């Protein structure tokens, strides 16, 4: 019988059910390879960001909230609706599994989906479809895959294709959006997690457009949030830490899980939520003329129809942005709260600083040094004002409940 993943959520597998002869639990809900674990990659030169004061222009239109025409690295996995991820578990001749698949699955079974549900205001459902019947034996030893910081695209694809071959043609991957490959625990050669948006073809002929291979960092370093970070890449989100030189929190401190995974304020930036379709255009106050304007914005962590982001275009791709960060929701450990200012550039890619938090309190030492440090206290409180040096000054007029009233003085 040809086994199908398409209705695995309903099947509750007995003998011959979805995803092969497996016992499947109901779901808990340019070519680039991205890397997490130590959150660094081989050295390469950084291009200069295009964020800079723009010449005054009347060409910018307020239509659709002045959304960028495109972002670098647009993802292949959809960010609204149900995202179905197949999980396969692999071990190696030199590192046979010493746990059950259920033990590894428990780490990711519910928490990543719950996190996405909260961050997306219910707009994204991550549906995990695990193949729990066994660890599939890879044809080569773990050390043979050259799974290091110098991992090449070719080597990465070989690893993924070997995993799919090990599963074989009796399993249908029809209806699957993303492939997750989890290695045996303690297979230390497979140390870090990484993703790719290159097509791979399963033995049943299904083409899968996005794949994530997890490493030991999932088990021992970052935990389930590794899934949210890597899956963010499949939806187009970039790494927010420098690939060459500098520390992980250099540009965004402890804000957004696409920077420091173990951050004090892991919720995605409003910029990212806008990109993913979790914030509507009418929730972005776009300022395209010079002068002073007043805005009420509510915390990014809380669902609602109110404005979540104030955006001042500097040119066709770069912006000065303001959002509210609180200790609500998944940011309950936040040590810095208030109006967070940052720049973002849709033309700057992963590892090159596409988002940079503006340090409104330079050399303060920040707060929570283990979870972002210096930039964590960057949010402004009521009565504070800051000149960005980019032709935009932000003044926090008042705090009303969880909302903040800000005045934007734009000379752009």
SEMARTOR-934774 format. One record per atom (N, C-alpha, C): x, y, z; residue in three letters. Coordinates in steps of 0.05 Angstrom, whole numbers, plus 32768, in hexadecimal, padded with zeros to 4 digits. Last residue first. Example, Ala and Ser with C-alpha at 12.3 -4.5 7.8 and 13.67 -1.06 7.14 Angstrom:
BEGIN
81017FD3808ESer 81117FEB808FSer 81028001809DSer 81087F8E809CAla 80F67FA6809CAla 81087FBE809CAla 
//
This chain:
BEGIN
80FC84FB8085Unk 810284EC806DUnk 80F184F78055Unk 80F4850D80B6Unk 80FE852180A3Unk 810685138089Unk 80C384FF80E7Unk 80D384F680D0Unk 80DB850D80BEUnk 80B484F18124Unk 80BC85098115Unk 80CF850080FFUnk 808284D18144Unk 809784CD8131Unk 809C84E78122Unk 806D84C08184Unk 806E84D58170Unk 808684D0815EUnk 8045848C81A1Unk 805E84988198Unk 805A84AE8184Unk 8029846A81D4Unk 8023848081C2Unk 803E848C81BAUnk 801F842481E0Unk 8030843C81E2Unk 8028845081CCUnk 7FF983F58207Unk 7FFF840481EFUnk 8012841C81F5Unk 7FEB83E08237Unk 800183D3822AUnk 800A83E28210Unk 7FD9841C8253Unk 7FD683FF8255Unk 7FEF83F2824AUnk 7FFB84488232Unk 7FE08445823BUnk 7FD98427823BUnk 803184738236Unk 802984578236Unk 800D84558241Unk 804884A9820BUnk 803A849E8222Unk 80378480821FUnk 806E84B981E5Unk 805E84CD81F3Unk 805184C2820DUnk 80AB84AF81D0Unk 8096849F81DDUnk 808684B281EEUnk 80C384C48192Unk 80BE84CC81AEUnk 80A784BB81B9Unk 80F484BE8162Unk 80DD84B1816EUnk 80DB84BB818BUnk 810A84DA8125Unk 810C84DB8143Unk 80F284D0814EUnk 812F84D180EBUnk 811684C980F9Unk 811C84CB8117Unk 815E84D680D1Unk 814884E880C9Unk 812E84E280D7Unk 818084B480E9Unk 817884AD80CEUnk 816284BF80C3Unk 818884BC811DUnk 819D84C4810CUnk 819884BE80EFUnk 815F84B18141Unk 816D849A8135Unk 818584A28124Unk 815484CD817DUnk 815A84D58161Unk 816A84BF8155Unk 812284C081ACUnk 813C84B881A1Unk 813D84C08183Unk 810584C881EDUnk 810784D081D1Unk 812284C881C6Unk 80D784B78222Unk 80F184B58215Unk 80EF84BE81F8Unk 80A584B48237Unk 80B584CC823DUnk 80D084CC8230Unk 80A4846E8240Unk 80958487823EUnk 80A6849E8247Unk 80DF844C8227Unk 80C8844F8238Unk 80BA846A8234Unk 80FC842681F2Unk 80F8843F81FFUnk 80DE843F8210Unk 812783ED81EEUnk 810D83F981ECUnk 810A841281FDUnk 815D83DB81FCUnk 815983F081E8Unk 813D83FB81E7Unk 816F83B3821DUnk 816183CA822AUnk 815C83E18216Unk 8189839081FCUnk 817083888207Unk 8160839E8215Unk 81BB839B81E8Unk 81A483A781DAUnk 818A83A181E8Unk 81DF837E820CUnk 81E0839B8208Unk 81C783A781FCUnk 81BF83408213Unk 81D18354821EUnk 81CB83718217Unk 81AF830C8203Unk 81AF832281F0Unk 81BE833A81F9Unk 81AF82EA822FUnk 819A82E8821CUnk 81988301820AUnk 81D682F38254Unk 81D682D98247Unk 81C182D68231Unk 81CA83268268Unk 81E183238256Unk 81E283088248Unk 819B83488279Unk 819B832C8272Unk 81B18325825EUnk 81A68389825CUnk 819C83788271Unk 819B835B8266Unk 81D683BD824FUnk 81BD83AF8249Unk 81B3839F8261Unk 820183DD8251Unk 820583C2825AUnk 81EC83B08256Unk 8200840E823BUnk 81F2840B8254Unk 81F883EF8261Unk 8214841D820AUnk 822784188220Unk 821A8415823BUnk 81D9844081F5Unk 81F4843581F0Unk 820584338209Unk 819E843D81EFUnk 81AD84408209Unk 81C984358206Unk 818B843181BFUnk 8183844B81CAUnk 8191845181E4Unk 819F8411818BUnk 81A7841281A7Unk 81A2842D81B3Unk 817483F4815FUnk 8181840D8166Unk 8186840E8184Unk 817E83B58140Unk 817283C48156Unk 818283DD815CUnk 817A83A480FFUnk 818D83AE8113Unk 817E83BF8128Unk 8173837480CDUnk 8166838380E2Unk 817B838B80F6Unk 819A835F80ABUnk 8181836A809FUnk 8171837A80B3Unk 81D2834F80B1Unk 81C6836480C0Unk 81AD837080B4Unk 81E483238096Unk 81EF833C808FUnk 81E28354809DUnk 81C982F480A0Unk 81E482F680AAUnk 81F1831180A5Unk 81A082F88067Unk 81A782E9807FUnk 81C582ED8087Unk 819F83388044Unk 8199831C804AUnk 81A383128064Unk 817D83728031Unk 81948367803FUnk 818D834B8049Unk 814F8388801FUnk 81638380800BUnk 817B83748017Unk 8130839A8048Unk 81278383803AUnk 813A83788025Unk 814883AF8084Unk 814C83B28068Unk 814583988059Unk 813C83D480BFUnk 813A83BB80B0Unk 813C83C18092Unk 814A83ED8100Unk 814A83F080E3Unk 814883D580D6Unk 812483FD813BUnk 813783ED812CUnk 813683F5810FUnk 810C8405817DUnk 811284118164Unk 812784008156Unk 80D883F581A9Unk 80F183EC819DUnk 80F583F88182Unk 80BB840D81E0Unk 80BB841181C4Unk 80D7840A81B9Unk 80BA83DA8214Unk 80B483F5820AUnk 80B483F681ECUnk 80EA83B6823AUnk 80D083B98230Unk 80CB83D68227Unk 81188384824BUnk 8115839F8240Unk 80FA83A28232Unk 81148351825AUnk 811E8364826FUnk 811D83808265Unk 80E7831B8250Unk 80F483348246Unk 80FC8346825DUnk 80CE82EC825AUnk 80E882F08267Unk 80F5830B825EUnk 80A082EC823AUnk 809D82EF8257Unk 80B782F48266Unk 809582EA8204Unk 80AB82FB820DUnk 80AA8300822BUnk 806782CF81F9Unk 808082BF81F9Unk 809882D08201Unk 803F82FA8221Unk 804182E4820EUnk 805B82D58210Unk 806483368235Unk 804C83268232Unk 8051830E8220Unk 8087835D823DUnk 808D83438249Unk 807483328249Unk 808F838081FEUnk 8086837D8219Unk 809083638225Unk 809C83AF81CCUnk 80A4839681D8Unk 809B839681F5Unk 808283CF8193Unk 808183CD81B0Unk 808983B181B9Unk 80A983EE815FUnk 809583DB8169Unk 809683DB8187Unk 80C084118127Unk 80BB84128144Unk 80A583FE814AUnk 80F4841B80F6Unk 80DC840D80FFUnk 80D98411811EUnk 810C843280B9Unk 810E843580D6Unk 80F3842B80E1Unk 811F840B807FUnk 810B84188090Unk 8117841D80ACUnk 812C83FC803AUnk 813584008056Unk 812284118066Unk 811A83FB8005Unk 811C83E28014Unk 812283E58032Unk 8117842E7FEFUnk 8104841A7FE6Unk 810584007FF6Unk 81248454802BUnk 81268451800EUnk 8113843B8006Unk 810D8459805CUnk 812584698056Unk 812A84698038Unk 80CB84598076Unk 80DE84508060Unk 80F58464805DUnk 80B7844A80B3Unk 80C0846280A5Unk 80D38459808FUnk 8084842B80D7Unk 8099842880C3Unk 809E844280B4Unk 806D840D8110Unk 806F84278102Unk 8087842580F0Unk 804283D78122Unk 805B83E08117Unk 805983FC810BUnk 801083CA8132Unk 802683BC813EUnk 804183C78136Unk 7FCF83E3813DUnk 7FE883E68130Unk 7FFE83D88140Unk 7F9C83B1814DUnk 7FA883CB814FUnk 7FC383CC8140Unk 7F8483818151Unk 7F82838E8137Unk 7F9083A98137Unk 7FAA834B8171Unk 7F9783628170Unk 7F98836F8155Unk 7FD68328819DUnk 7FC583298185Unk 7FB283418187Unk 8015833A81B6Unk 7FF8833781BCUnk 7FE8833A81A2Unk 8049834681ADUnk 8043832C81B8Unk 8026832681BAUnk 804E837A819EUnk 804F83678189Unk 8047834B8193Unk 802383AA81BDUnk 8039839781BFUnk 8037838181A9Unk 800C83E18193Unk 800883CE81A9Unk 801E83B981A8Unk 800E84278188Unk 8015840C8180Unk 801483FA8199Unk 7FF88463816EUnk 7FF484508184Unk 7FFB8435817AUnk 8019849F8158Unk 801084838153Unk 800C8474816DUnk 802084DC8134Unk 801C84CE814EUnk 800F84B38149Unk 805185018110Unk 803984F18111Unk 803884E3812BUnk 8071853780EFUnk 806C85298108Unk 8051851A8107Unk 8097853280B1Unk 8086853F80C5Unk 8082852E80DDUnk 80948516806FUnk 80A385238085Unk 808F85308098Unk 807484D9805EUnk 807884F5805AUnk 808685018073Unk 806B84A5806AUnk 807884AA8050Unk 807C84C8804BUnk 806384748097Unk 806784918096Unk 80778498807DUnk 8035844480A8Unk 804B844B8096Unk 804C84698092Unk 8023841880D6Unk 8021843580D1Unk 8039843D80C1Unk 800783DB80CEUnk 802183E980CBUnk 801C840680C4Unk 7FD783C480CAUnk 7FE383C680E5Unk 7FFF83D280E5Unk 7FCB83BF8095Unk 7FBD83D580A4Unk 7FC683D680C1Unk 7FE783928087Unk 7FF183AC807EUnk 7FE483C3808EUnk 7FE9836480BFUnk 7FDE836F80A6Unk 7FE9838A80A0Unk 8014833380D6Unk 800B834E80DAUnk 8001835980BFUnk 801E830580BCUnk 8012830380D6Unk 8008831E80E0Unk 803B8304808EUnk 801E8307808CUnk 8010830380A6Unk 807283068090Unk 806582EB8090Unk 804782EC808DUnk 807D833D8093Unk 8086832D807CUnk 80778313807AUnk 8068834780C6Unk 805D835480AEUnk 806483448095Unk 808B832A80E4Unk 806F832280E4Unk 8060832F80CDUnk 80BB834680DBUnk 80B8832A80D2Unk 809B832280D1Unk 80AC837680F4Unk 80B5837680D8Unk 80B2835A80CCUnk 80A583678128Unk 808E836E8119Unk 8094836F80FBUnk 80D0832F8137Unk 80CC834C8133Unk 80B283508124Unk 80B982F6815DUnk 80C383038144Unk 80BE83218145Unk 80CC82EB81A1Unk 80B782EF818DUnk 80C382FD8174Unk 80F482E781C9Unk 80F682D881B0Unk 80E282DD819BUnk 8116830581F2Unk 80FD830F81E5Unk 80FB830181CAUnk 814482ED8202Unk 813182F58217Unk 811682FF820BUnk 815882B381DAUnk 815782CF81E0Unk 814282D581F6Unk 8170828581C1Unk 8169828681DEUnk 816682A281E8Unk 817C8296818EUnk 816582848192Unk 815D828481AFUnk 818982D48176Unk 819182C2818BUnk 817982B08192Unk 816582DA8140Unk 817F82E28149Unk 818982CE815DUnk 813482C5813BUnk 814682C28124Unk 816182CD8129Unk 811882D38168Unk 812582B98168Unk 813682B48150Unk 811B83148182Unk 81168303816BUnk 812682E9816AUnk 814D833281AAUnk 81338334819DUnk 813183228185Unk 817D833A81C5Unk 816C832381CCUnk 8150832581C1Unk 819F83598190Unk 819E835281ADUnk 818E833981B2Unk 81A78363815BUnk 818B83648165Unk 8189835C8183Unk 81DF83658151Unk 81CC83778143Unk 81B08379814FUnk 81F983428176Unk 8205835B816DUnk 81F0836F8162Unk 81F08310818CUnk 81DD83258192Unk 81E583418186Unk 821D82F18177Unk 820282EC816EUnk 81EF83038174Unk 8256831D816AUnk 8247830A817AUnk 822A83078170Unk 828883228136Unk 8273832C8147Unk 826583158156Unk 829282FF80F7Unk 829A8311810DUnk 82828319811EUnk 826282EF80CCUnk 827E82F480CCUnk 8285830880E2Unk 822C82EC80D3Unk 823A82D480CAUnk 825882D780CCUnk 820683098108Unk 821B830C80F3Unk 822882F180EDUnk 81BF82FA810BUnk 81DA82FD8118Unk 81EF82FD8102Unk 819082EE80F4Unk 8194830A80FCUnk 81AE830E810BUnk 817D82C980BBUnk 818C82CA80D4Unk 819282E780DBUnk 813C82D8809EUnk 815982D5809EUnk 816482D280BAUnk 810282B48086Unk 810E82C6809AUnk 812D82C2809BUnk 80E782918064Unk 80F582A88059Unk 810382BA806DUnk 80D482638076Unk 80BF8277806FUnk 80CC82918065Unk 810182498084Unk 80F2823E806DUnk 80DC82518064Unk 8110826780B1Unk 811F82698098Unk 810F825F8080Unk 80EA825580D6Unk 80E9827080CEUnk 80F9827580B4Unk 80FF822380E0Unk 80E7822480CFUnk 80E2824180C6Unk 812982328101Unk 812F822780E7Unk 8116822880D5Unk 810C8248812EUnk 81218257811FUnk 8125824C8103Unk 80EB821F813DUnk 80DF82388134Unk 80F382498125Unk 811181F8814AUnk 80FE81F28135Unk 80F2820C812BUnk 812B820F8175Unk 813A820A815DUnk 812882068145Unk 8108820C819EUnk 81088225818FUnk 811982238176Unk 811381DB81B8Unk 80FE81DC81A4Unk 80FE81F58193Unk 815A81E481C3Unk 814081D881C8Unk 812C81DD81B2Unk 818E81F781C2Unk 8178820A81BFUnk 815D81FF81C4Unk 81B181CA81D6Unk 81B781E781D7Unk 819E81F881D7Unk 81A2819481D1Unk 81B3819C81E7Unk 81B881BA81EAUnk 817F818A81A6Unk 817D817A81BFUnk 818B818781D6Unk 818E81AE817EUnk 817181AA8185Unk 816E819D81A0Unk 81C481A48179Unk 81BB81BD8186Unk 819E81BC818EUnk 81C98177815BUnk 81C981738178Unk 81C2818D8187Unk 819D81888124Unk 81B5817E8130Unk 81B3817B814EUnk 8171818080ECUnk 817781888107Unk 8190817B8111Unk 8164819980AEUnk 8172818380BCUnk 817B818D80D7Unk 812E81A98088Unk 813D81B180A0Unk 814A819880ABUnk 811781BE8048Unk 812081A9805AUnk 813081B58071Unk 80E881CC8016Unk 80F881D6802CUnk 80FE81BF803FUnk 80CD81B17FEDUnk 80DB81CA7FE7Unk 80EC81D57FFDUnk 80C981717FD3Unk 80C681817FECUnk 80D8819A7FE9Unk 80A681497FA8Unk 80BB815E7FA9Unk 80B5816F7FC2Unk 809B81047FA7Unk 8092811E7FB1Unk 80AA81317FB3Unk 80AD80D17F9BUnk 80AB80E57F85Unk 80A281007F8EUnk 80B980AF7FC3Unk 809F80AC7FB6Unk 809A80C07FA0Unk 80EA80C17FD4Unk 80EA80A87FC4Unk 80CF80A37FB7Unk 80EB81097FCCUnk 80E880F17FDCUnk 80E680D87FC9Unk 8116813A7FB7Unk 810181287FAEUnk 8101810F7FBFUnk 811F817F7FC7Unk 812881637FC9Unk 811081527FC1Unk 812F81C27FB7Unk 811D81AB7FB3Unk 812C81917FB8Unk 814A81EC7FE8Unk 814E81DF7FCFUnk 813C81C67FCEUnk 814D82098016Unk 8135820D8006Unk 813982017FEAUnk 816381F08056Unk 816881F58039Unk 814D81F8802BUnk 818281F68097Unk 816B81F38085Unk 817381F98068Unk 819C81D980D3Unk 819F81E980BBUnk 818881E380A8Unk 81BC81CE8112Unk 81A481CD8101Unk 81A781E080EAUnk 81F781A78124Unk 81E681BF8123Unk 81CF81BB8110Unk 821181758124Unk 82118186813CUnk 81FD819C813CUnk 821E813B8118Unk 8207814C810DUnk 820181608123Unk 824381248138Unk 824C812F811EUnk 823781418112Unk 8226810F8162Unk 823381298166Unk 823E8135814CUnk 81F380F38172Unk 820280F18158Unk 8210810C8154Unk 81D580FC819EUnk 81F180F781A3Unk 820080F08189Unk 819A80E48181Unk 81A680F48196Unk 81C380EA819AUnk 819480DF813AUnk 819680D28154Unk 81A380E58168Unk 817681198119Unk 818A8103811CUnk 818880F68138Unk 813E812980F2Unk 814A812A810DUnk 815D81138110Unk 8127815080C0Unk 8137813880C4Unk 8145813B80E0Unk 80ED816980A4Unk 80FE816A80BBUnk 810D815080BEUnk 80D48189806CUnk 80DF81708076Unk 80F18176808EUnk 809781AA805CUnk 80B381AC8066Unk 80BB81908070Unk 8066819A8045Unk 807281B4803EUnk 809081B58045Unk 80438163802BUnk 8057816C803FUnk 806481868034Unk 8023814C8005Unk 801781608017Unk 802A816B802CUnk 8043810E8003Unk 803081207FF7Unk 80248133800CUnk 806880E88011Unk 806B8102801DUnk 805881178011Unk 805F80A4801EUnk 805880BB800DUnk 805A80D5801DUnk 8088806D8025Unk 807C80848033Unk 8077809A801FUnk 80A180498007Unk 808780418012Unk 807980578021Unk 80D480587FF5Unk 80BD80607FE5Unk 80A280587FF1Unk 8101806F802BUnk 80F7805E8016Unk 80DD8066800AUnk 8123807F8054Unk 8106807B805AUnk 80FA806A8045Unk 81538084803AUnk 815180718050Unk 8134806B8057Unk 814880AE8018Unk 814C8093800CUnk 8149807E8022Unk 814680D8803DUnk 812E80D1802EUnk 813080B58021Unk 817C80D7804DUnk 816780D38061Unk 814D80CA8053Unk 819680E3801EUnk 819B80C9802AUnk 818580C3803FUnk 818381188017Unk 817B81038004Unk 818080E7800FUnk 819E81318042Unk 818081318040Unk 8177811A802EUnk 81D481298034Unk 81CA8120804EUnk 81AB811D804DUnk 81D681428003Unk 81DB81258005Unk 81D0811A801FUnk 81CD81778012Unk 81B881698002Unk 81BD814B8002Unk 81FD8181802DUnk 81E38183803BUnk 81CE8173802CUnk 8223817C8005Unk 8223816A801BUnk 8209816A802AUnk 821281A87FE4Unk 8213818D7FD9Unk 821281787FF0Unk 821A81D38006Unk 81FF81CD7FFCUnk 81FE81B07FF2Unk 824881C3803BUnk 824181CD8020Unk 822581C68019Unk 825F81D68079Unk 824C81C5806BUnk 824481D28050Unk 828281EC809BUnk 828881F0807FUnk 827581DE806EUnk 827281DC80CCUnk 826C81F880C5Unk 827281FD80A8Unk 825E819980B8Unk 826D81AC80C8Unk 826581C880C0Unk 8258816180A4Unk 8243817280AFUnk 8250818580C3Unk 826C81388083Unk 827A81528085Unk 826781688090Unk 825881068083Unk 8248811A8076Unk 825581368077Unk 827480E1809FUnk 827A80E28083Unk 826B80F98075Unk 826580DC80D3Unk 827C80EC80CEUnk 828180F080B0Unk 823B80B880D2Unk 823580D480D7Unk 824D80E680CFUnk 82418089809CUnk 8246809180B7Unk 824280AF80BAUnk 8209807B806FUnk 822580828075Unk 8228808A8092Unk 81D38073806AUnk 81E58060805DUnk 820380648064Unk 81AB807680A6Unk 81B980838090Unk 81CD80708084Unk 8172805680BBUnk 818F805580BAUnk 819A806280A1Unk 813E807380DEUnk 8147806980C4Unk 8165806C80C2Unk 8120805F8118Unk 81358070810DUnk 813D806380F2Unk 80D880558114Unk 80F3804C8117Unk 810680638111Unk 80A4806A8115Unk 80A7804D8118Unk 80C48044811DUnk 8095809F810FUnk 809F8096812AUnk 80A78079812BUnk 809480D480ECUnk 809780B780E6Unk 80A580AB80FEUnk 8067810A80F8Unk 807F80FB80FEUnk 807E80DE80F5Unk 8054814480E6Unk 804C812A80DEUnk 8064811780E1Unk 803D81808102Unk 8053816D8100Unk 8047815180FAUnk 802881BC80EEUnk 801E81A180F1Unk 8035818D80EDUnk 802081FB8102Unk 803581E880FBUnk 802B81CC8102Unk 7FF9822E80EDUnk 7FF8821480FBUnk 800E820280F1Unk 7FF3827380F0Unk 8003825C80E7Unk 7FFF824480F9Unk 7FD182968109Unk 7FD0829580ECUnk 7FE0827E80E1Unk 7FD282A18140Unk 7FC0828B8136Unk 7FC082888118Unk 7FF982C78144Unk 7FDD82CE814CUnk 7FC982BA8140Unk 802B82B5813EUnk 801D82BC8125Unk 800082C5812BUnk 803C82A98171Unk 804A82BE8162Unk 803A82C7814AUnk 8019827D817DUnk 80198296818CUnk 802582AD817DUnk 802782578157Unk 800C82608159Unk 8009827A8168Unk 805E82508161Unk 8055825C8148Unk 80398266814AUnk 805982388194Unk 806782518191Unk 805F825F8177Unk 803E82098187Unk 8031821C819AUnk 803E82378197Unk 806481F08167Unk 804A81F7815CUnk 803C820C816DUnk 808D81E7818DUnk 809281F98176Unk 807782028169Unk 807281C581B5Unk 807B81E081BBUnk 808081F181A3Unk 8064819081A3Unk 805081A481A7Unk 805B81C181A8Unk 809281708193Unk 80768169818DUnk 80628180818FUnk 80C68175819EUnk 80BC8187818AUnk 809E81838185Unk 80D1814F81C6Unk 80DE816981C8Unk 80D0817E81B5Unk 80B9812081B5Unk 80AC812F81CBUnk 80B8814B81CDUnk 80DC810B8190Unk 80C481198186Unk 80B7812A819CUnk 810180F181AFUnk 8109810981A0Unk 80F181198197Unk 80E080C881C4Unk 80EE80DA81D6Unk 80F780F381C8Unk 80CE80AE8195Unk 80BB80BC81A6Unk 80C980D081B9Unk 80FB80938184Unk 80F280AA8175Unk 80DF80BB8185Unk 8126808381BDUnk 810F807E81ABUnk 81098097819BUnk 816E807E81BCUnk 8155808881C7Unk 813E807E81B5Unk 819A807281A1Unk 8198806781BCUnk 8181807381CBUnk 81AA8063815DUnk 819980718170Unk 81998063818BUnk 81EF805D8149Unk 81D38053814BUnk 81C480618161Unk 821E8074812DUnk 821080818143Unk 81F380778143Unk 8233805B8101Unk 824580608117Unk 8238806C8130Unk 8205805780E1Unk 8214803F80E8Unk 8227804380FFUnk 81D1808280FCUnk 81E9807D80EBUnk 81F7806380F4Unk 818D809A80F7Unk 81A580948106Unk 81BB808A80F2Unk 815480C680F3Unk 816980B680E7Unk 817F80B180FBUnk 811080D480EAUnk 812680D180FEUnk 813B80BE80F2Unk 80E7810680CEUnk 80F380EB80CCUnk 810C80EB80DEUnk 80AD812B80C9Unk 80C4812580DAUnk 80CE810980D5Unk 808F815B80A0Unk 8094813E80A4Unk 80AE813B80B5Unk 8064818F80AAUnk 8080818780ABUnk 8082816A80B1Unk 803881BD808FUnk 803B81A18096Unk 805981998094Unk 801881F480A3Unk 803281EC8098Unk 803781D080A2Unk 7FDC82158097Unk 7FE881FD80A3Unk 800281F68094Unk 7FDD825D8099Unk 7FCF82438094Unk 7FDE822D80A2Unk 8018827D8085Unk 7FFC8280808EUnk 7FED82668086Unk 80488274806EUnk 8048827D8089Unk 802C82818095Unk 806482418043Unk 805182568049Unk 8050825C8067Unk 80A7823C802CUnk 80928231803DUnk 807E82488044Unk 80CB825B8012Unk 80BA824A8002Unk 80A4823E8012Unk 80DC82A1801EUnk 80DB82858024Unk 80C882768011Unk 810982D18002Unk 80ED82C98007Unk 80EB82AB800AUnk 813C82EA8000Unk 813882D0800BUnk 811C82C88012Unk 812B832E8009Unk 8140831B8002Unk 81398300800FUnk 80E883407FF9Unk 80FD833D800DUnk 8112832A8002Unk 80C583727FD2Unk 80CF83567FD7Unk 80E483577FEDUnk 80AE83A37FD9Unk 80A683937FC2Unk 80AE83767FC6Unk 809B83B3801DUnk 80AF83AF8008Unk 80A5839E7FF1Unk 806083D8802BUnk 806E83BF802CUnk 808383BD8016Unk 804184058035Unk 805C8409802AUnk 806D83EF802DUnk 800D83F6803FUnk 801F83FA8056Unk 803B83FD804EUnk 7FF483F5800EUnk 7FFB83DB801BUnk 801083DF8031Unk 800B84367FFDUnk 7FFB841F7FF7Unk 800684068004Unk 802984648004Unk 80208457801CUnk 800F843E8017Unk 806484697FDBUnk 8047846A7FDEUnk 803F845B7FF7Unk 809A84927FCAUnk 8090847C7FDCUnk 8072847F7FDFUnk 80A784C07FAFUnk 80A084A97FA0Unk 809484927FB0Unk 80BD84EB7FC5Unk 80A084EB7FC5Unk 809584D27FB6Unk 80F584F07FF1Unk 80E884E67FD9Unk 80CA84E77FDBUnk 813585028009Unk 81188506800AUnk 810C84FD7FEFUnk 816484CC800CUnk 815D84E78002Unk 813F84EA8003Unk 816C84A88049Unk 816684AA802DUnk 816184C78025Unk 819E848F8074Unk 818B84A4806EUnk 818684A78050Unk 81A18448806EUnk 81AE84628070Unk 81998477806BUnk 81AB84068061Unk 819D84188073Unk 81AD84328076Unk 81C483E18043Unk 81BC83F98035Unk 81AD840D8047Unk 820083C5805FUnk 81E383C8805EUnk 81DC83E28050Unk 823583AA803BUnk 822C83C1804BUnk 820E83C38049Unk 824283648041Unk 823D837C8032Unk 823383928044Unk 827683428062Unk 825B834D8064Unk 825883648051Unk 829A8308804EUnk 829883258052Unk 827B832E8052Unk 829B82CE8079Unk 829882DA805FUnk 829482F88063Unk 82AA8293809DUnk 82AE82B08099Unk 82A982B8807CUnk 8275826480ABUnk 8290826B80A1Unk 82928288809AUnk 824A827A80E1Unk 8250826B80C9Unk 826B827280C0Unk 82238273811EUnk 8239827F810EUnk 823E826E80F6Unk 8206825A8147Unk 81FC82718137Unk 82128281812BUnk 820F822D815EUnk 821E82438169Unk 8217825D815BUnk 81D4821C8144Unk 81E58213815AUnk 81F5822A8166Unk 81C7822C8105Unk 81C182368120Unk 81D7822F8133Unk 81C7824080C0Unk 81D4823180D6Unk 81CC823D80F1Unk 81AE8236807EUnk 81AF82468096Unk 81BA823480ADUnk 81BB8238803BUnk 81BC82268052Unk 81C08238806AUnk 819982497FFFUnk 81A782518017Unk 81A6823B802CUnk 818D82607FC2Unk 819482477FCFUnk 81A5824D7FE8Unk 816782947FB2Unk 8181828C7FAFUnk 818582737FBFUnk 800181958154Unk 7FF981AB8142Unk 800481A88125Unk 800D816C8157Unk 800A8180816CUnk 8004819A815FUnk 7FEB813A8131Unk 7FFD81508132Unk 7FF88162814AUnk 7FE880F7814CUnk 7FDA810F8141Unk 7FEC81278144Unk 802080CD813BUnk 800F80DA814FUnk 7FFF80F08141Unk 802680928117Unk 802780AF8116Unk 801580BB812BUnk 804B805D810CUnk 80378066811FUnk 803A80848121Unk 8056804880C8Unk 805D805580E1Unk 8045805980F3Unk 805B80348097Unk 8050802280ABUnk 8054802E80C6Unk 804E80758077Unk 805A805A8078Unk 804C8049808DUnk 802B80A08080Unk 804780A28085Unk 80538087808AUnk 7FED80828095Unk 7FFC80978089Unk 801980968091Unk 7FEB803A809CUnk 7FDF8055809CUnk 7FF18068808FUnk 7FE37FFE80ACUnk 7FEC800B8093Unk 7FDE80268092Unk 7FD47FFF80E6Unk 7FE97FEE80D9Unk 7FF37FFC80C1Unk 7FC6803780FCUnk 7FC5801D8109Unk 7FDA800C80FCUnk 7FC6807D8102Unk 7FD3806580F9Unk 7FCF804B8109Unk 7FA980AA8102Unk 7FB0809E811CUnk 7FBA80818118Unk 7F9280CA80D9Unk 7F9480AD80D7Unk 7F98809E80F1Unk 7F94810080D9Unk 7F7B80F380E0Unk 7F7D80D580E4Unk 7FC7810D80CAUnk 7FBD811980E3Unk 7FA4810B80ECUnk 7FCF80F78098Unk 7FDB80EA80AFUnk 7FCF80F480CAUnk 7FBF81028065Unk 7FAB8102807AUnk 7FB580F58094Unk 7FF081028049Unk 7FDD81188046Unk 7FC88119805CUnk 801580DB8048Unk 801680EE805FUnk 7FFF8101805FUnk 800580988036Unk 800480B58030Unk 800680C5804AUnk 8020805E801AUnk 8018806C8032Unk 801A808A802DUnk 800A802D7FF0Unk 801880467FF0Unk 800E80568008Unk 80117FE88000Unk 800080008000Unk 801280198000Unk 
//
